Amino acid sequence: MPKKILVVDDSKTALMMEREILERRTTYQCVTASDGREAVEKAQQERPDLILMDVVMPNMNGFEACKMMRQQPTTREIPIVLVTTRGEESYMEAGFQSGCNDYITKPIDGAELVALLQSYLGE
Amino acid sequence: MNAEKNNAMGCAGADSVNALRLGAARKRLAQSTGPEDAIDGLREIVATFLGSEELGLFRVEGSANFRAFWSFGIDLREYDLLRALGEAGLGRVMRGEYHVELAAGEGSATMPKAQAFIPIRFANETIAILAILRLLPQKLAFDGADMELFKLLSDEAAGPLFGPSLFGPGVPSADSKPVAGEPGVSA
């Protein structure tokens, strides 16, 4: 059974890119959401093996969605990797405090992304 | 994992990741639902792939007039960026060359430093100029892969961005001038 990744981003471009990388360079199955609220719902429905989530999004941002997922038994243990344009230490600290496991900054480096995901999910 | 994908991954490297990036950018522009969506796409491409959240478009009007057309993260009307490029630099961009700063820099409070000016081309003419300003802190400079993305934007962004406004009323000819459309300026 292939591992499943929930990719969350309000940017159609970022979703396209991440989806292309996952489909062409890994065996992972990909499901998507375009804001934090949808991400929380999809995470409960799809039970992904990992969540790759942008921070700045409408309706509910990535930090808030992460906190909410950590409060629910069905999503509490899913590894969450946040994606953001901001790499400052204070911002990253806020991400970890919201409950994320890891962090990747834009511009997205495809090879770095694959390596990071494989470190959590294996090949 | 099947043998074919395993082999593909074994041969994959920076080139293939860059190809995916170019493919995603191309698809995003081509699938735009109109000029405003294309501008959203352009903003996403620059943020996600090039590493900047300050960018703007100048529309070329006639042979030597430039109008601040749209911006994100900065108000182009507050700065005379094209003057900072200089006549020689502007001439090169109008001829279809990119102007790229080799090292990222902050500029000053009164004049942010533009890191790149990219000609947006249609029918062998530069009809707009994309200016990319401050880079994200984790992006130190542009590289060869970024230049390929510049070329894609230069060659393929005009249609999605300006759409029907590229053609004036009647049958387009070598002498017809584009009719400007204006989604507006945002910062």
Contacts between the chains, C-beta under 8 A, distances in Angstrom:
chain1	res1	chain2	res2	distance
A	11	B	44	4.4
A	11	B	47	7.5
A	11	B	48	6.2
A	12	B	28	6.1
A	12	B	40	7.9
A	12	B	41	7.0
A	12	B	44	6.7
A	13	B	24	6.3
A	13	B	25	6.9
A	13	B	28	4.5
A	13	B	41	6.0
A	13	B	44	3.7
A	13	B	45	5.4
A	13	B	48	5.3
A	13	B	49	7.7
A	14	B	44	6.5
A	14	B	48	4.8
A	16	B	24	4.3
A	16	B	27	5.9
A	16	B	28	5.9
A	17	B	20	6.8
A	17	B	21	6.2
A	17	B	24	4.1
A	17	B	48	6.5
A	17	B	49	7.4
A	20	B	20	4.6
A	20	B	23	6.4
A	20	B	24	5.5
A	21	B	17	7.2
A	21	B	20	5.8
A	24	B	8	7.4
A	24	B	16	7.8
A	24	B	20	6.3
A	25	B	8	7.7
A	25	B	9	6.0
A	25	B	12	6.0
A	25	B	16	7.6
A	25	B	17	7.7
A	25	B	20	7.8
A	26	B	9	7.9
A	27	B	1	5.4
A	27	B	5	6.7
A	85	B	47	6.2
A	85	B	51	7.9
A	85	B	53	6.1
A	85	B	136	5.4
A	86	B	136	7.7
A	87	B	136	7.4
A	87	B	137	6.1
A	87	B	138	4.5
A	88	B	137	7.3
A	105	B	136	7.4
A	105	B	138	4.9
A	106	B	47	6.2
A	106	B	48	5.5
A	106	B	51	6.6
A	106	B	136	7.0
A	107	B	47	7.7
A	107	B	48	6.2
A	107	B	49	5.4
A	107	B	50	6.1
A	107	B	51	3.9
A	107	B	136	7.4
A	107	B	139	6.0
A	108	B	48	6.0
A	108	B	49	7.2
A	109	B	17	7.7
A	110	B	17	3.5
A	110	B	20	6.1
A	110	B	21	6.8
A	111	B	13	7.7
A	111	B	14	6.7
A	111	B	17	5.5
A	123	B	1	6.6
